[in-house]
């Protein structure tokens, strides 16, 4: 779909199609960390074999030893029962060790699938993404700000991936603001997202752990808004609403990418594409259609 050429009136600096393109590239380059065996292996080394708490610990480690309720607030569409399972992970290992293990997993996985980025391409990618991270406005961007505060590892490939992570979480944080502005609560937004077909319902239910009563209540609210029909199938109004939410998120993100402009954003998308391509070729994403929004 072709988006409007510019962000909200007064911005006028970024083509929203360029914003959407770089956002997709960033998400694709970040995604593997939740799917590869190296991440589970590093969690086991720390003493946690349950994938749910390990995921929550790895992703929230940049925030420090926060209680699970803070992670719940930052992650938004997970149920309290899902996030409560991480209680005690900081007693197993402090956040710094979880972050270091995450970097080890990322580096191991990228080298296993033979990500093809030359030293020159790494340097050019960093020259584009570093000013984005450095110049970003982190007000209200909790996960992005936390990741921006993490000291970059010495490994150049993993350091680039961490900068990609900051940008990915920045968009995610912005998306939560848009969801709240559109009165879409944590379970409601997940039901609507699965109705689009972008995320399998079984996967969403298993990872977010909303129970039948909560899922049914969210579905009923969406039916009342006319966004789902009586069979919980997305309507034309629901599809339009979901697209509007995505466009509003792109509008928020226009300011993030403004320091490098349309050409810089598109060049960065091209430079980091080999990361997702290598994992695609390795079969990492075959069973997770639509999971680019899983994180």
Secondary structure, DSSP 8 states (H G I E B T S, - for coil): ----SSSSTTT-SS-HHHHHHHHHHHHHHHHGGGTSHHHHHHHHHHT---HHHHHHHHHHGGG-S--HHHHHHHH-SS-HHHHHTTTTHHHHS-HHHHHHHHHHHHHHHHHHTT----HHHHHHHHHHHHHHHHH---TT-HHHHHHHTS---S-HHHHHHHHHHHHHHHHHHHHHHHHHHTT--HHHHHHHHHHTTSS-HHHHHHHH---HHHHHHHHHHHHHTTSB-TTS-B-HHHHHHHHHHHHHHHHHHHHHHTTTHHHHHHHHHHHHHHHHHHHHHTTTTTT-TTGGG--
